[in-house]
């Protein structure tokens, strides 16, 4: 979380009952920082999209069983 602030503390400050609600804000905040600082990633597009969508991902690990 931002500057080491625990998610539980942010959850309490925002008045959220569920951590999932707070996680939405952390994703939006992270994306806002990326855009405002013009950060560029080398992560493949499909893996980046999977992370943003919250889907299971393997970070470049190839599953030979597929």
N, C-alpha and C positions, 0 to 999 in steps of 0.2 A: 504494500500500500504506500501511499504518498509519504515520503520521508520516514518510513518505518512505523507509521501509525497502524496499530493492529486493526484488522477489519471489524472486530467486535466493538472497538471504541468508536469507529465511524458509524457503525450500525446504531449504537446508542445515541450518538449525537444527532443522527438523522431521524431517530424515532421509529426505526424499522423493527418489526417483530421478527422478520425472517432475514437471514443472511443473504438469501437469494436476491432480495430487493436491493440490498446494498451493493451486491456484485454487479448489478446492471449499471449503477452509477460509476463504479470503478472502471468498467469497460469503456463507458462513454468518456470518462475523464482521461483514460489512457489514450483513446483515439484523438481527443482534443489536443493533448500534449504532442502527439506524433505529428499532427497537422500543423500546429503552431510553430513547432521547432523544425519542420521539414525533415523529419527523420526518415531515412530510407533503410529498408530491411533487405537482407539477402535470402530470406526464407522463401521457398517456392510458393507461388500463388495459391495452389490448392491447399497446402498445409496452413497457410495464413488464414484462408477462408474457413477451414475446419476449426481453427482456434477461435475465431470470432463467433462462429456459430455454436461453439461449445461441443462440437462433435468429438468423438474419440479420435486421436491422431497418434502417429508413431514417430514423428520427427525424423524422417529420413530412413527409418528402419524398414527394410523390405521384408514382407511376409511371403516366403517362398511357397506357402501352402495355398495361396490364392491362384 
